């Protein structure tokens, strides 16, 4: 008979904690911040674009931290005609240090990421850009510089 009041108190406590956590999350990540992407297409071969992306990343003084060959792995598991899909993650520790000194929560935008995939005879290259619409003007300026590098990497890769 005492179970019902205990369960009621537990439910109220759980609801209160959940509400507080949701409020904390809502204040940590601004609702106005938008994530943008820079995307281009080319008719160059997939292999050439992939090689050019990797070269451009190193030319811009970034280091590749991960390369996921999703399409290739799916083909190896039996889907013979599955198209190419790759994600490349990369970082520059000095730029990362500067970014994190400007805003600790900017870690959610790291590492930089470029995806490539083939679709309808084209290779699509897509880079996730850093937000430049925050309340921190120094962060916005730094992010703009990083975004310029990301656009240059993508543009180099698709250049005929």
C-alpha positions in Angstrom: 0.0 0.0 0.0 2.9 2.3 0.5 4.2 1.5 -3.0 1.9 4.0 -4.8 3.1 7.1 -2.9 6.8 6.1 -3.4 6.2 5.4 -7.1 4.4 8.8 -7.4 7.4 10.6 -5.7 9.8 8.7 -8.0 7.8 9.7 -11.1 7.8 13.4 -10.0 11.5 13.3 -9.2 12.3 11.7 -12.6 10.1 14.3 -14.4 11.9 17.1 -12.6 15.3 15.8 -13.4 14.4 15.2 -17.0 13.0 18.8 -17.2 16.2 20.2 -15.7 18.4 18.3 -18.1 16.4 19.4 -21.1 16.7 23.0 -19.9 20.4 22.6 -19.5 20.8 21.2 -23.0 18.7 23.9 -24.5 20.8 26.7 -23.0 24.1 25.0 -24.0 23.3 24.9 -27.8 21.7 28.0 -29.2 18.6 27.5 -31.3 19.6 30.2 -33.7 22.8 28.6 -34.7 22.5 27.1 -38.2 24.8 24.5 -39.7 25.5 25.1 -43.4 27.1 23.0 -46.0 29.1 23.8 -49.2 28.3 21.3 -51.9 29.4 21.0 -55.5 29.1 18.4 -58.2 31.5 17.3 -61.0 31.8 14.7 -63.7 35.4 13.9 -62.9 36.1 10.3 -61.9 35.4 9.4 -58.3 38.9 8.2 -57.7 40.4 11.5 -59.0 38.1 13.6 -56.8 38.9 11.5 -53.8 42.7 11.8 -54.4 42.4 15.6 -55.0 40.4 16.0 -51.7 43.1 14.2 -49.8 45.8 16.3 -51.5 44.0 19.6 -50.9 43.5 18.7 -47.2 47.2 18.3 -46.7 48.0 21.4 -48.8 45.9 23.4 -46.4 47.9 22.0 -43.4 45.3 19.7 -42.1 45.8 16.0 -41.2 43.3 13.3 -42.0 42.1 11.7 -38.8 39.6 9.2 -40.3 38.5 8.0 -43.7 35.4 5.9 -43.9 34.9 4.1 -47.2 31.2 3.2 -46.6 30.4 2.4 -50.3 33.4 0.1 -50.6 32.6 -1.8 -47.4 29.0 -2.3 -48.4 30.2 -3.7 -51.8 32.6 -6.0 -50.0 29.6 -7.4 -48.1 27.8 -8.4 -51.2 26.0 -5.4 -52.7 28.2 -5.4 -55.8 26.6 -2.4 -57.6 26.5 -0.1 -54.5 27.8 3.4 -55.3 30.8 5.1 -53.7 30.3 6.9 -50.4 33.3 8.2 -48.4 33.6 10.5 -45.4 36.9 12.1 -44.6 37.6 13.8 -41.2 40.5 16.0 -40.7 42.0 18.5 -38.2 44.8 21.0 -37.6 45.7 21.0 -33.9 46.8 24.6 -33.8 43.5 25.8 -35.4 41.6 23.4 -33.1 43.4 25.1 -30.1 42.4 28.5 -31.3 38.8 27.5 -31.9 38.4 26.0 -28.5 40.0 29.0 -26.8 37.3 31.1 -28.5 34.5 28.8 -27.5 34.8 25.5 -25.6 31.5 24.3 -27.0 32.8 24.6 -30.5 34.3 21.1 -30.0 31.0 19.9 -31.5 32.2 21.1 -34.9 35.4 19.1 -34.8 36.9 17.5 -36.7 36.3 19.0 -40.1 34.3 16.7 -42.4 34.0 16.3 -46.1 31.7 13.6 -47.7 31.9 12.4 -51.3 29.4 10.2 -53.1 28.4 9.3 -56.6 24.9 9.9 -57.9 23.5 9.9 -61.4 26.9 10.0 -63.1 28.2 12.8 -60.9 30.5 13.0 -57.9 29.1 15.2 -55.1 31.5 16.7 -52.6 30.0 18.2 -49.5 31.8 20.1 -46.6 30.1 20.9 -43.3 30.8 24.6 -42.6 31.3 26.1 -39.1 28.5 28.5 -38.0 29.3 32.2 -38.4 26.1 33.5 -36.8 27.0 33.2 -33.1 27.0 35.9 -30.5 30.9 35.6 -30.4 32.3 37.9 -33.2 35.8 36.6 -32.8 34.5 33.0 -33.2 32.5 34.0 -36.3 35.6 35.6 -37.9 37.8 32.5 -37.1 35.0 30.2 -38.4 34.8 32.2 -41.6 38.6 31.6 -42.2 38.1 27.9 -41.6 35.1 27.9 -44.0 37.2 29.6 -46.7 39.8 26.8 -46.4 37.0 24.1 -46.6 35.6 25.7 -49.8 39.1 25.9 -51.3 39.6 22.2 -50.6 36.3 21.2 -52.2 36.9 23.6 -55.2 40.3 22.1 -55.8 39.0 18.6 -55.8 36.4 19.2 -58.4 38.5 21.5 -60.7 38.7 20.1 -64.2 
